[in-house]
Amino acid sequence: MKYLFNRFLWVLFNITLGTFYRFKVWKHAEGRENIPRNKPILFCSNHPNAFMDALLVATTVPRQTYFLVRSDVFKPGWKAKALEFLYLIPVYRIQEGVENLQKNDETFRICNMHLKNKQSIIIFSEGICVQERRLRRLKKGTARIAFGAEEAADFRLGLTIVPVGVNYTDKPWKFREPLHIRFGKPFELSEYAEKYKTEKPRTINEFTARLEKEMAELLVIIKDKENDELVAGLEDMFLDVWTREGGRDPQYRRQDWKSSREIADTINKATAQAPDQVAALREQVASYFSKIEKHKLRDWLLREETIKGMTPFGVGSQVLIFFLGWPLFLAGALMNLVPFYVPYRIAEKIVRNKEWHASVNATIGSFLWFFWYLLVWILTWVFTNWWIALSVLFVMYPLGRFAWWFRTRWKKFRGSIRLLSLVSNESAKVEELLKQRAQIKTELDLLRKTYMETGS
């Protein structure tokens, strides 16, 4: 029963999280071939987005996993039993009280048991959840659990460590934001067996430093918090261009991670060696986005390919699409309004920390989506017949996806009209924006050439 229920959740979250984010395992998860079979595994991941991180990693790996989660969510009674049923294991941090740390002995025993049975466990090695595109110093808890399990088996367990990097954009709470997950090269803890037996503290430090380095290689890291908005703005403006210029296909979305990483690395290196130059670019990008927001525009409207597409034929074809697609949009929106809108409003009302917004929204949405579709199917069957009910069930999800696509297309069309109006009435302002955008690109190219291509 426990296994079947958790397999059901695995399928459910695979569908719903792949809808909440622009994420498909075969397109946006890289390195799954690094996950060994029939071996105990400790997946060591970063942790920027509450329990969304656990859901995403668990639904991406092709095997059942347990999760180490902070103990304060394990309330006494039925809640604790329910979480254990969902393969969750409590870990006691100093934040939950020094007096509780001894309870980790039981946590270590449970981990040892599962790893001995060749199971896999997900641990968030930073030991804290902060929504930022940085990797915090790793806690030593990962090393203690790993070495404790191997020591109990006299280093014959074959425990494998798999570093994981979960890469969100700067807005991980937003619906349909892109997402990339990367699995690093695995290594076995047996490599440290002899050294651990004679120098435990030093070996734990070496292991932790190695894991931190390998996890960092899987992430887009912005070292200076001041540059968060700068990197996000540059990604918004030039990610596809950067990908093409790097000889990669922008349609192959795995390549986005590499381009994002290169943009962040360029800014990181430039900040270390030419902080004034980066500060000037930061000010220029902030000014540019302030201006386009003032005119209710988006950067993509000022791209060359967008402007070229603003022909009478292009505008006319868009109008035709909206005219023909309106009934389908209305049907899809009405059918999916409850599971889409209600969870978002609940998250907006009850969530105080931004790290929890996406987790609450997507989790409530996943279950509400399932039960809403089930309810619509049953009611349609009761008031019509089984084949109409089945037909409605099959078209609800595609129509919902179409409704979102239609809504996005409509918003873009309105943006195009605003730009055309601005060109007609205040063309000098548009020219100024285009000039400023080109200048930013020139500055970025200069930084790229100086700090990436020359290896400075």
PyMOL commands that set and color helices and strands:
alter all, ss='L'
color gray80, all
select helices_A, chain A and resi 2-20+25-28+32-34+51-60+71-73+78-85+94-96+98-116+141-152+189-198+200-216+225-245+255-273+275-294+299-302+304-308+312-350+354-383+386-425+427-453
alter helices_A, ss='H'
color red, helices_A
select strands_A, chain A and resi 29-30+41-45+65-70+88-91+120-124+160-168+179-183+187-188
alter strands_A, ss='S'
color yellow, strands_A
deselect
rebuild
show_as cartoon
